Amino acid sequence: MANTAQARKRARQNTKRRQNSASQRSMVRTYLKRVDAAIAAKDYDAATEAYKKAVPVLDRMADKGIIHKNKAARRKSRLNKTIKGLQA
């Protein structure tokens, strides 16, 4: 339990930040699921549109530190490679 005013404030801030981060992580997962669903349906156009919407979200969350920059880059690369495979 926080005993000082400073510690109580930090506990409040940590709670808010944890909730915001969880919400943002959830949003990233939602966008990625949309891309995965389009890929699973083998719909190139839908997958491309979903990917275009997901990329800025991934980049924004990487900039904020919600996910690691390399993880965002890896996810984008793998999704793009899979979508290119649908086209062929």
Order of alpha helices (4+ residues) and beta strands (2+ residues): alpha-alpha-alpha
